[in-house]
């Protein structure tokens, strides 16, 4: 977990922002761009290390994700993004607990840590939510992006 | 081995055919299929079929067979998940993107099988169908991404003729990145990885279980044919009792 703080995930999300920046926000995210044709560093670094945003809190517009509404607020200090708050996120109407947990077996729990295992591919939640990116982008636009 | 990644539907889609050889044409067809799915189902394209439906420009009698199939799957998943999975938005419009990804990967895998391929995987943004074996003749070695660090994995599983999907819930917590308060929102689930008989099963249950929060893993434990691993915001993973059988130690 040494490297497992939340920064990387968000930085990689933000890495997609330039993709959106060049597109008409009312249309779709770009398609069919070859991933290998876009050096990851070239995409990531300008956003992750970018300075020069105007300090303050900037609230993005609300966008519809399949699981509900997503609205973000980007906090800028010292010209840099210090955090992103999710202001509006899915509230599930079902308040009843699905299962009485005490009736169930104890499942194996452990602290997650990075593993060094050779793999062919990786399953993970890609932060593809265009809704999330659009809201962040609209907030960053206000911050001088 | 033939492997290629393209960005379609706003996510990287990778197809790998272990035996390579005559796979280039099959691969092009499969990528073309994802393009077609994007054109039909993207809620961000004004001229997609789903946009036409939501704008009231298409009556229910006129919808395509593909759309009917996806809507039926969405309804099935809504029932299976006790209402947690629902493509209906508060404004009455429909957004089936939560199910289209797994459905499209399954169909692309079908295209590869019909072309005679046995050993391949199709990976759309981390939702994967893995068939046969890899180039070394082993079951496909599939990492599970660390939800807190994109370039790390927290474990790996062996898969063959199965699907795996991970649903993320980064939008559930209020502070999704706040290094000063690492203990925030401890009960929030940040990722739910499901192994199923195929990628569509894995995907629809990953989405539903993620929506259930911490109870989701118990729902998976109780559902036949599925195994899962959940990670909460405190960095604790919980896995179903059969998940270990797939793990690479």
Interface residues (C-beta under 8 A of the other chain):
Chain A: X1 X3 X4 X5 X6 X7 X8 X9 X10 X12 X26 X27 X28 X29 X30 X31 X32 X33 X34 X35 X36 X64 X65 X66 X67 X68 X69 X70 X83 X84 X85 X86 X87 X89 X90 X92 X93 X94 X97 X98 X99 X101 X104 X105 X107 X108 X109 X110 X111 X112 X113 X114 X115 X117 X118 X119 X120 X121 X122 X123 X124 X125 X126 X127 X128 X129 X130 X132
Chain B: X5 X6 X7 X8 X9 X10 X11 X12 X14 X16 X35 X38 X42 X43 X44 X45 X46 X82 X83 X84 X87 X89 X90 X93 X95 X96 X97 X98 X121 X123 X125 X126 X127 X128 X130 X134 X140 X141 X142 X143 X144 X145 X146 X147 X148 X149 X150 X151 X152 X153 X154 X155 X156 X164 X165 X166 X167 X168 X169 X170 X171 X172 X173 X174 X175 X176 X177 X178 X179 X182 X190 X191 X193 X207 X211 X212 X215 X217 X218 X219 X221 X222 X231 X235 X236 X237 X238 X239 X240 X241 X243 X244 X248
